[in-house]
Amino acid sequence: MQETGGYKLEHAYTNHENGIKVYYLVLQIAHMLIQLLDKGSILGRAFPRGLGSLKNLAFRILEALRNASLSDDEYCDLCEQRIQIRFVPP
C-alpha cells in the first residue's frame, strides 16, 4: 500500500542518482509519520470523532504549519516535552 497508498504520488522524474534517493527517503519518512498518526493515540485524543480521511489530515497539518507562530521559548518547551505514542487496535 506504500507505493500509492492514496497519496497520489508520482514517479520522481530525474536521472540524478542522489535526487532519486532523497525522494525515496522523504517518501519513507512521510509514510512512517502517517502510520504513526493514523494508528497512534495522539489524534484520538485531539479528534475523538476522527478526521474523515488522509486528505483531511494532510490539510489540517498544512494549515497548522502555515498558521503556527511559536516564540523561541515556546519551541524549546515543546522540544523538551516527553511524549508516548500508544498504538490502539483497530
VMD Tcl script that draws the C-alpha trace (Angstrom):
set ca {
  {0.00 0.00 0.00}
  {3.00 2.27 0.40}
  {3.55 2.63 -3.34}
  {0.44 4.74 -3.81}
  {-1.42 4.49 -0.52}
  {-3.87 7.19 -1.52}
  {-1.14 9.83 -1.53}
  {-1.40 10.37 -5.32}
  {2.37 10.45 -5.55}
  {4.05 10.34 -8.90}
  {7.32 8.98 -10.14}
  {10.34 11.16 -9.36}
  {11.37 12.03 -12.90}
  {15.07 12.54 -12.58}
  {18.27 10.95 -13.75}
  {20.16 12.27 -10.75}
  {21.04 9.33 -8.51}
  {21.01 11.34 -5.28}
  {17.74 13.00 -6.27}
  {16.03 9.63 -6.51}
  {17.45 8.57 -3.13}
  {16.33 11.78 -1.44}
  {12.83 11.48 -2.93}
  {12.55 7.90 -1.72}
  {13.80 8.82 1.76}
  {11.27 11.66 2.06}
  {8.55 9.26 0.89}
  {9.59 6.76 3.60}
  {9.53 9.44 6.30}
  {6.11 10.70 5.19}
  {4.73 7.16 5.16}
  {6.09 6.48 8.65}
  {4.60 9.70 10.05}
  {1.20 8.99 8.55}
  {1.26 5.48 10.02}
  {2.16 6.84 13.46}
  {-0.58 9.44 13.30}
  {-3.17 7.07 11.87}
  {-2.52 4.13 14.21}
  {-1.43 6.04 17.29}
  {-3.31 7.58 20.18}
  {-2.36 11.24 19.74}
  {-5.00 12.07 17.13}
  {-7.63 10.09 19.01}
  {-7.36 12.47 21.94}
  {-7.28 15.61 19.80}
  {-10.04 14.49 17.40}
  {-12.27 11.96 19.16}
  {-14.73 11.86 16.22}
  {-11.90 11.31 13.75}
  {-10.70 13.28 10.75}
  {-12.58 11.52 7.99}
  {-9.73 10.90 5.54}
  {-5.99 11.21 5.00}
  {-6.69 14.21 2.79}
  {-8.33 15.98 5.75}
  {-5.35 15.06 7.93}
  {-2.91 16.47 5.38}
  {-4.98 19.66 5.07}
  {-5.05 20.14 8.85}
  {-1.29 19.60 9.12}
  {-0.67 22.09 6.31}
  {-2.92 24.69 7.95}
  {-1.27 24.15 11.34}
  {2.18 24.66 9.83}
  {1.03 27.68 7.87}
  {-0.64 29.41 10.83}
  {1.65 28.38 13.68}
  {3.84 31.03 15.17}
  {5.97 29.98 18.10}
  {8.47 32.02 20.01}
  {11.90 30.54 20.65}
  {10.94 29.76 24.25}
  {7.70 28.02 23.22}
  {9.59 25.96 20.64}
  {12.21 24.92 23.23}
  {9.46 23.95 25.69}
  {7.82 21.76 23.05}
  {11.12 20.10 22.19}
  {11.75 19.23 25.83}
  {8.35 17.58 26.39}
  {8.31 13.80 26.62}
  {5.50 12.06 24.80}
  {4.40 8.49 24.24}
  {2.53 7.20 21.25}
  {0.40 4.19 22.05}
  {-0.90 2.05 19.23}
  {-4.58 1.32 19.50}
  {-6.11 -1.80 17.93}
  {-8.47 -1.17 15.01}
}
mol new
graphics top color blue
foreach p $ca { graphics top sphere $p radius 0.5 }
foreach p [lrange $ca 0 end-1] q [lrange $ca 1 end] { graphics top cylinder $p $q radius 0.2 }
display resetview
